Every structure is written in C-alpha cells, then in structure tokens.
Amino acid sequence: MAPPARRARSGYWLLTVPTVAPLLTPLYDRATPMLWGIPFFYWYQMACILLAIVILVGVHLANRSAREFPR
C-alpha cells in the first residue's frame, strides 16, 4: 500500500524573522522615539513578541493537517 500523499509544508522560513529581529541589538539600542512615554528599546521588544505570535500562529494554521482538526 502506498503511503498517503503529504501536503507540502510551507512558511517555515518565516520563523527566522521573530528569531533574528531581537538579536539585532544595535537596531534598537536607543531610547527615542518614545511611545506613550515608553522608550523604543522596550516597545520594540514587545512588538517583536507580538510579531512572533502572529507568525507562529500563521505557520501553524498553514501547516496543520486535516486529520488533527476534523471539520
């Protein structure tokens, strides 16, 4: 019996974005511009966290199989 056809996995390269963005310290090693009184250093890190959540959920949804979540 032949193995079942597998759907091509896609979007894994997007996972490099939330991995590399926080590692670029010279890019965000400053206090200005401030957003609601919060220095750039801190709100950049929070933006990286939100970006990582969005990308991880998107990649997961794009690659989940139909057997895991029946409709």
N, CA, C and O atoms as a GROMACS GRO file, in nm:
protein
  284
    1MET      N    1   0.085  -0.118   0.000
    1MET     CA    2   0.000   0.000   0.000
    1MET      C    3   0.090   0.124   0.000
    1MET      O    4   0.187   0.131   0.074
    2ALA      N    5   0.056   0.219  -0.081
    2ALA     CA    6   0.136   0.342  -0.093
    2ALA      C    7   0.109   0.433   0.026
    2ALA      O    8  -0.002   0.437   0.078
    3PRO      N    9   0.213   0.505   0.070
    3PRO     CA   10   0.191   0.599   0.182
    3PRO      C   11   0.099   0.712   0.138
    3PRO      O   12   0.096   0.749   0.021
    4PRO      N   13   0.023   0.767   0.233
    4PRO     CA   14  -0.068   0.876   0.196
    4PRO      C   15   0.010   0.998   0.146
    4PRO      O   16   0.121   1.026   0.191
    5ALA      N   17  -0.052   1.068   0.054
    5ALA     CA   18   0.012   1.188   0.000
    5ALA      C   19   0.021   1.293   0.110
    5ALA      O   20  -0.075   1.317   0.183
    6ARG      N   21   0.136   1.354   0.121
    6ARG     CA   22   0.155   1.457   0.225
    6ARG      C   23   0.148   1.594   0.162
    6ARG      O   24   0.200   1.619   0.053
    7ARG      N   25   0.082   1.682   0.233
    7ARG     CA   26   0.074   1.820   0.186
    7ARG      C   27   0.209   1.886   0.207
    7ARG      O   28   0.275   1.864   0.309
    8ALA      N   29   0.250   1.965   0.112
    8ALA     CA   30   0.378   2.035   0.123
    8ALA      C   31   0.376   2.132   0.240
    8ALA      O   32   0.279   2.207   0.256
    9ARG      N   33   0.480   2.131   0.320
    9ARG     CA   34   0.490   2.223   0.433
    9ARG      C   35   0.543   2.356   0.380
    9ARG      O   36   0.635   2.360   0.299
   10SER      N   37   0.483   2.464   0.428
   10SER     CA   38   0.525   2.594   0.376
   10SER      C   39   0.531   2.696   0.488
   10SER      O   40   0.464   2.682   0.591
   11GLY      N   41   0.609   2.796   0.467
   11GLY     CA   42   0.614   2.907   0.559
   11GLY      C   43   0.713   2.894   0.673
   11GLY      O   44   0.724   2.985   0.755
   12TYR      N   45   0.785   2.783   0.681
   12TYR     CA   46   0.880   2.768   0.791
   12TYR      C   47   0.990   2.872   0.788
   12TYR      O   48   1.046   2.906   0.892
   13TRP      N   49   1.022   2.924   0.672
   13TRP     CA   50   1.125   3.028   0.662
   13TRP      C   51   1.083   3.155   0.735
   13TRP      O   52   1.168   3.234   0.776
   14LEU      N   53   0.952   3.176   0.752
   14LEU     CA   54   0.903   3.293   0.825
   14LEU      C   55   0.944   3.291   0.972
   14LEU      O   56   0.949   3.395   1.036
   15LEU      N   57   0.973   3.173   1.026
   15LEU     CA   58   1.012   3.161   1.166
   15LEU      C   59   1.148   3.224   1.195
   15LEU      O   60   1.182   3.247   1.311
   16THR      N   61   1.225   3.253   1.091
   16THR     CA   62   1.353   3.320   1.113
   16THR      C   63   1.334   3.467   1.151
   16THR      O   64   1.420   3.525   1.219
   17VAL      N   65   1.224   3.527   1.109
   17VAL     CA   66   1.200   3.670   1.138
   17VAL      C   67   1.190   3.696   1.288
   17VAL      O   68   1.262   3.782   1.338
   18PRO      N   69   1.103   3.625   1.364
   18PRO     CA   70   1.098   3.653   1.508
   18PRO      C   71   1.221   3.603   1.583
   18PRO      O   72   1.241   3.640   1.699
   19THR      N   73   1.302   3.520   1.520
   19THR     CA   74   1.424   3.474   1.583
   19THR      C   75   1.536   3.576   1.567
   19THR      O   76   1.610   3.602   1.662
   20VAL      N   77   1.548   3.634   1.449
   20VAL     CA   78   1.658   3.725   1.420
   20VAL      C   79   1.631   3.868   1.466
   20VAL      O   80   1.724   3.937   1.509
   21ALA      N   81   1.507   3.913   1.459
   21ALA     CA   82   1.474   4.053   1.492
   21ALA      C   83   1.522   4.095   1.632
   21ALA      O   84   1.581   4.202   1.644
   22PRO      N   85   1.500   4.016   1.737
   22PRO     CA   86   1.551   4.059   1.869
   22PRO      C   87   1.703   4.050   1.883
   22PRO      O   88   1.760   4.110   1.974
   23LEU      N   89   1.768   3.977   1.794
   23LEU     CA   90   1.913   3.964   1.801
   23LEU      C   91   1.986   4.083   1.740
   23LEU      O   92   2.108   4.096   1.757
   24LEU      N   93   1.916   4.170   1.671
   24LEU     CA   94   1.975   4.287   1.607
   24LEU      C   95   1.978   4.403   1.706
   24LEU      O   96   1.916   4.507   1.683
   25THR      N   97   2.050   4.386   1.814
   25THR     CA   98   2.054   4.484   1.923
   25THR      C   99   2.093   4.624   1.879
   25THR      O  100   2.031   4.720   1.926
   26PRO      N  101   2.192   4.643   1.792
   26PRO     CA  102   2.224   4.781   1.751
   26PRO      C  103   2.108   4.853   1.685
   26PRO      O  104   2.105   4.976   1.683
   27LEU      N  105   2.013   4.779   1.632
   27LEU     CA  106   1.896   4.840   1.569
   27LEU      C  107   1.806   4.910   1.670
   27LEU      O  108   1.746   5.013   1.638
   28TYR      N  109   1.795   4.855   1.790
   28TYR     CA  110   1.700   4.912   1.888
   28TYR      C  111   1.765   4.954   2.019
   28TYR      O  112   1.696   4.967   2.120
   29ASP      N  113   1.894   4.975   2.019
   29ASP     CA  114   1.966   5.016   2.139
   29ASP      C  115   1.962   5.168   2.154
   29ASP      O  116   2.064   5.236   2.141
   30ARG      N  117   1.841   5.220   2.180
   30ARG     CA  118   1.823   5.365   2.197
   30ARG      C  119   1.693   5.390   2.272
   30ARG      O  120   1.609   5.300   2.286
   31ALA      N  121   1.677   5.509   2.320
   31ALA     CA  122   1.558   5.543   2.400
   31ALA      C  123   1.451   5.613   2.317
   31ALA      O  124   1.333   5.608   2.352
   32THR      N  125   1.490   5.678   2.209
   32THR     CA  126   1.392   5.752   2.129
   32THR      C  127   1.368   5.677   1.999
   32THR      O  128   1.461   5.611   1.951
   33PRO      N  129   1.256   5.683   1.940
   33PRO     CA  130   1.137   5.757   1.978
   33PRO      C  131   1.060   5.688   2.090
   33PRO      O  132   1.063   5.565   2.102
   34MET      N  133   0.993   5.767   2.170
   34MET     CA  134   0.914   5.713   2.279
   34MET      C  135   0.769   5.698   2.234
   34MET      O  136   0.719   5.778   2.154
   35LEU      N  137   0.703   5.598   2.285
   35LEU     CA  138   0.563   5.573   2.253
   35LEU      C  139   0.487   5.568   2.384
   35LEU      O  140   0.505   5.474   2.462
   36TRP      N  141   0.403   5.668   2.410
   36TRP     CA  142   0.329   5.681   2.535
   36TRP      C  143   0.423   5.680   2.656
   36TRP      O  144   0.390   5.625   2.761
   37GLY      N  145   0.540   5.741   2.641
   37GLY     CA  146   0.637   5.750   2.749
   37GLY      C  147   0.724   5.627   2.767
   37GLY      O  148   0.805   5.622   2.859
   38ILE      N  149   0.708   5.528   2.679
   38ILE     CA  150   0.788   5.405   2.688
   38ILE      C  151   0.902   5.415   2.588
   38ILE      O  152   0.878   5.440   2.470
   39PRO      N  153   1.028   5.396   2.634
   39PRO     CA  154   1.142   5.404   2.543
   39PRO      C  155   1.134   5.300   2.430
   39PRO      O  156   1.075   5.193   2.446
   40PHE      N  157   1.193   5.335   2.318
   40PHE     CA  158   1.193   5.249   2.200
   40PHE      C  159   1.245   5.110   2.231
   40PHE      O  160   1.191   5.012   2.180
   41PHE      N  161   1.348   5.100   2.314
   41PHE     CA  162   1.407   4.972   2.349
   41PHE      C  163   1.300   4.873   2.398
   41PHE      O  164   1.303   4.756   2.360
   42TYR      N  165   1.209   4.918   2.480
   42TYR     CA  166   1.108   4.830   2.538
   42TYR      C  167   0.993   4.801   2.444
   42TYR      O  168   0.948   4.687   2.434
   43TRP      N  169   0.944   4.904   2.372
   43TRP     CA  170   0.830   4.876   2.286
   43TRP      C  171   0.871   4.800   2.161
   43TRP      O  172   0.786   4.736   2.100
   44TYR      N  173   0.997   4.806   2.120
   44TYR     CA  174   1.044   4.723   2.009
   44TYR      C  175   1.040   4.576   2.049
   44TYR      O  176   0.999   4.491   1.970
   45GLN      N  177   1.082   4.548   2.173
   45GLN     CA  178   1.079   4.409   2.219
   45GLN      C  179   0.936   4.357   2.230
   45GLN      O  180   0.910   4.242   2.196
   46MET      N  181   0.844   4.440   2.274
   46MET     CA  182   0.704   4.400   2.280
   46MET      C  183   0.648   4.377   2.139
   46MET      O  184   0.569   4.285   2.116
   47ALA      N  185   0.688   4.461   2.045
   47ALA     CA  186   0.645   4.443   1.906
   47ALA      C  187   0.700   4.313   1.849
   47ALA      O  188   0.632   4.246   1.772
   48CYS      N  189   0.822   4.278   1.887
   48CYS     CA  190   0.881   4.151   1.842
   48CYS      C  191   0.802   4.032   1.896
   48CYS      O  192   0.783   3.933   1.826
   49ILE      N  193   0.756   4.042   2.019
   49ILE     CA  194   0.677   3.934   2.079
   49ILE      C  195   0.545   3.919   2.004
   49ILE      O  196   0.504   3.807   1.971
   50LEU      N  197   0.478   4.031   1.977
   50LEU     CA  198   0.352   4.025   1.904
   50LEU      C  199   0.372   3.971   1.762
   50LEU      O  200   0.290   3.893   1.713
   51LEU      N  201   0.479   4.012   1.698
   51LEU     CA  202   0.511   3.963   1.563
   51LEU      C  203   0.536   3.813   1.567
   51LEU      O  204   0.490   3.741   1.478
   52ALA      N  205   0.608   3.765   1.668
   52ALA     CA  206   0.634   3.622   1.680
   52ALA      C  207   0.505   3.543   1.698
   52ALA      O  208   0.489   3.436   1.640
   53ILE      N  209   0.413   3.595   1.778
   53ILE     CA  210   0.285   3.527   1.799
   53ILE      C  211   0.209   3.516   1.668
   53ILE      O  212   0.157   3.410   1.634
   54VAL      N  213   0.202   3.626   1.595
   54VAL     CA  214   0.128   3.626   1.468
   54VAL      C  215   0.190   3.529   1.368
   54VAL      O  216   0.119   3.454   1.302
   55ILE      N  217   0.322   3.529   1.358
   55ILE     CA  218   0.390   3.440   1.262
   55ILE      C  219   0.376   3.294   1.304
   55ILE      O  220   0.350   3.209   1.219
   56LEU      N  221   0.392   3.265   1.431
   56LEU     CA  222   0.380   3.126   1.477
   56LEU      C  223   0.239   3.071   1.454
   56LEU      O  224   0.223   2.958   1.409
   57VAL      N  225   0.138   3.150   1.484
   57VAL     CA  226   0.000   3.105   1.461
   57VAL      C  227  -0.025   3.087   1.312
   57VAL      O  228  -0.087   2.989   1.271
   58GLY      N  229   0.023   3.180   1.231
   58GLY     CA  230   0.004   3.169   1.086
   58GLY      C  231   0.070   3.046   1.028
   58GLY      O  232   0.009   2.977   0.946
   59VAL      N  233   0.192   3.018   1.067
   59VAL     CA  234   0.263   2.899   1.017
   59VAL      C  235   0.194   2.772   1.066
   59VAL      O  236   0.180   2.676   0.990
   60HIS      N  237   0.150   2.773   1.191
   60HIS     CA  238   0.080   2.655   1.243
   60HIS      C  239  -0.049   2.629   1.166
   60HIS      O  240  -0.074   2.516   1.125
   61LEU      N  241  -0.129   2.732   1.145
   61LEU     CA  242  -0.254   2.715   1.074
   61LEU      C  243  -0.233   2.673   0.929
   61LEU      O  244  -0.313   2.597   0.874
   62ALA      N  245  -0.126   2.720   0.868
   62ALA     CA  246  -0.097   2.685   0.729
   62ALA      C  247  -0.050   2.540   0.716
   62ALA      O  248  -0.064   2.480   0.609
   63ASN      N  249   0.005   2.484   0.823
   63ASN     CA  250   0.065   2.352   0.813
   63ASN      C  251  -0.008   2.242   0.890
   63ASN      O  252   0.037   2.127   0.890
   64ARG      N  253  -0.118   2.274   0.955
   64ARG     CA  254  -0.187   2.169   1.028
   64ARG      C  255  -0.256   2.075   0.931
   64ARG      O  256  -0.301   2.116   0.824
   65SER      N  257  -0.264   1.950   0.968
   65SER     CA  258  -0.325   1.853   0.878
   65SER      C  259  -0.475   1.843   0.906
   65SER      O  260  -0.522   1.880   1.014
   66ALA      N  261  -0.547   1.793   0.811
   66ALA     CA  262  -0.691   1.781   0.825
   66ALA      C  263  -0.727   1.674   0.928
   66ALA      O  264  -0.835   1.679   0.986
   67ARG      N  265  -0.638   1.577   0.951
   67ARG     CA  266  -0.667   1.473   1.049
   67ARG      C  267  -0.660   1.526   1.192
   67ARG      O  268  -0.729   1.474   1.280
   68GLU      N  269  -0.579   1.627   1.217
   68GLU     CA  270  -0.566   1.681   1.352
   68GLU      C  271  -0.692   1.755   1.394
   68GLU      O  272  -0.734   1.747   1.509
   69PHE      N  273  -0.752   1.828   1.302
   69PHE     CA  274  -0.868   1.910   1.330
   69PHE      C  275  -0.978   1.877   1.230
   69PHE      O  276  -0.990   1.944   1.127
   70PRO      N  277  -1.059   1.776   1.260
   70PRO     CA  278  -1.165   1.743   1.162
   70PRO      C  279  -1.268   1.855   1.152
   70PRO      O  280  -1.296   1.926   1.248
   71ARG      N  281  -1.324   1.868   1.034
   71ARG     CA  282  -1.424   1.972   1.011
   71ARG      C  283  -1.560   1.910   0.993
   71ARG      O  284  -1.658   1.982   0.972
   0.00000   0.00000   0.00000
